[in-house]
Amino acid sequence: MHSHKRRLRRQAVELDITAFMNLIVVLVPFLLSSAVFSKLAILELNLPAAASGPVELKRDLQLEVVIRPDALEVGDRHAGLIQRIAATGEGHNYHALSELMQQLKARFPDKKAVTILAGPETPYDTLVQVMDAVRLVPGGAHPQELFPEISIGDAPAQASVPASKAEAPRTTDKRPPPKAGKKP
């Protein structure tokens, strides 16, 4: 009976990983080739840093496009508004924006950066069409580059009344305040 137990011991089985290795050999080149092609479709944007330090002030053109629900406001960060392009009944006028960008590029040929400021309610399609209008001149076999370095940020709140024209609270009582200890 003792000899019978010795025969029941099993020998160690080797793990067969050839099927897994075949899968890896096929999968790795496929993933590498698809990663290269997907890189071509990515538009690189310069997003603002979370904790950016003081910025050196340059007095050249700091081009900004603010997307409002009723208009596109093109301006210089230092000089102010350049032009306000009102929306039509069909939406924003991207053609007029592209023409203005072409005029600005003619005046500042070395400038490549633009900042697009959009509100939280701005549709994604509007943002993409504004980016296309400021980046390239549409049409033709060789599109002309305008402002390819695009940064995106939040649009400032649109104030309805400027702070200088806001009224201070008025008082109707012109008497001097009562002195301490005396009753009026």
HELIX and SHEET records of a PDB file:
HELIX    1   1 HIS A    2  LEU A    8  1                                   7    
HELIX    2   2 THR A   18  LYS A   39  1                                  22    
HELIX    3   3 TYR A   94  ARG A  107  1                                  14    
HELIX    4   4 TYR A  124  ARG A  135  1                                  12    
HELIX    5   5 ALA A  163  LYS A  165  5                                   3    
SHEET    1   A 5 GLY A  80  ALA A  86  0                                        
SHEET    2   A 5 ALA A  71  ASP A  76 -1                                        
SHEET    3   A 5 LEU A  63  ILE A  67 -1                                        
SHEET    4   A 5 ALA A 113  ALA A 118  1                                        
SHEET    5   A 5 GLU A 149  ASP A 154  1                                        
END                                                                             
